[in-house]
Amino acid sequence: MVAVAIDGPAGAGKSTIARTAAAELGFIYIDTGALYRTIGLSCINKGIDCSDTEKVIPVLSQIKIDLKFIDGEQRMFLDDEDVSGLIRTEEVSMSASKVSAIPEVRAYLLELQRGFAKTNNVIMDGRDIGTVVLPGADVKIFLTASSESRAMRRFLQLKEKGIDGDYDSILQDIIKRDHNDMTRETAPLKAADDAVTIDTTELDLLQSIESVISVIKERLK
């Protein structure tokens, strides 16, 4: 089996780029961030502060999380309910960042993530795929972009969906999430020593996808 790990900060385009690259290469795409978002959503639904470790940990034994592929698309299920759309809000995004800093949450999801890579050719994206989840991945890529560029992309995405968004607020959320992800004690966000860094600040989506696919093909030669 071939494993490709793509890491990077929030808003760098990992999901869209990894999903498209996987489709072109015939791999399965796994969005690990969706797993953390699902746990964050569960905590929100239960009225639990996602920063309160002692209250978050018991939730892990009370919920059922499933990752399924329907018509080739990854769908997230929480207690048998498809929550794939519900986990894409800014509130859930920040909650995911908070719960992902809890070691017990990461341990809870680790084997689930590794299990997919053992039985499928995968492109898996997240924050610690190349450093922790799949340290032996055949290809490791660190995808990044300036915080301003990532904020603008998010702002435009929301606008396309008819959702009002404030650029400055989005930018501050991204800066805050970057800080949380990079400074947490457990599996902080960083590029693996053997990762290829791709900065998409000056690249459009098509150029970014082509860059990632090019690196994957070159490394798999």
Phi, psi and omega in degrees: 000146179252133180238130176243125180253125177238116179245165178159168182287167179300137175082008181278356179090014184305311186298308181297315182292315181294319180298315181292319179296319180297318180298319181291326183269353180079025179260167172269132178263131179236116178268097183289335179299330180296330178294314180292324178297322181294320176293320178298319178298319179299318179296318178299315181298330182269000180072029183260135176289118184293350177270350183270093184305317184295335179268332181286318185305314179299335181298328184300327180271355184256350185243162176237119180245129178232141174246117183236155176249115182241118184055038177080002182249137178288130177234139180257134179239131177243115183051047176070008176255131178288111183247019184305325179276325184292337185273006185259015179275161179296324180298315179292325179301314179292325178295321179298320179298322181289313182290334181290345179277354182269117183307320182295327178292316180296319179295322181299323184265347187301307183293328177299316180292315181294328181300320179296322183288338180284335187241001181216155167282119188232152163243117185241130179241154182175215180248333185224030184293310182286339183263329186233306187293309180232068182297342179260018182304144182292327179225134177234130181231135174250111185260124183220174177192163180297153180297323180295318179295318180293322179294318180295320178298317180294319179301316181290325177298315179296319181298320179297329181273002180079020182256128178289130178223150179252118184305313183297321179293319179296318179299314180295324177296319180293316179298318179295317181293321176303314181298314180299316183291323185276339184253357180294151183290322183265122176047060180295155178291123176194159179282138175295152182303328183256021180274149173267123180270130177238118179263118184261012182308316184259009182253145172276179185299314182298317179295322180295315179298315180297322179296317180294314180297322179298316179296317181298312181297319180295318182288335182269359178298000000 
